[in-house]
Amino acid sequence: MNREELASILEEKKISRRVYSLQGGLADDTTCLSMQDGQWCVYYTERGKRYDVRIFESENDACLYLLSLLREDAKHSSPQ
């Protein structure tokens, strides 16, 4: 899986674009995917800082991890 495929899945699942970034950055309360120093990073941002940084060797692994995080968050935030 790559970022474009992930974007399609997230759109299909109606995951709000406000909760993630597939281009990195430091937007507040956002889970981000970025490429840094030849490695893929997934992290959460809050108040201009990165938290829970996970490093992956492949784009596929990073995308799968981000998808799992966003699905879990969506499950917990949807009405029961």
Order of alpha helices (4+ residues) and beta strands (2+ residues): alpha-beta-beta-beta-beta-alpha
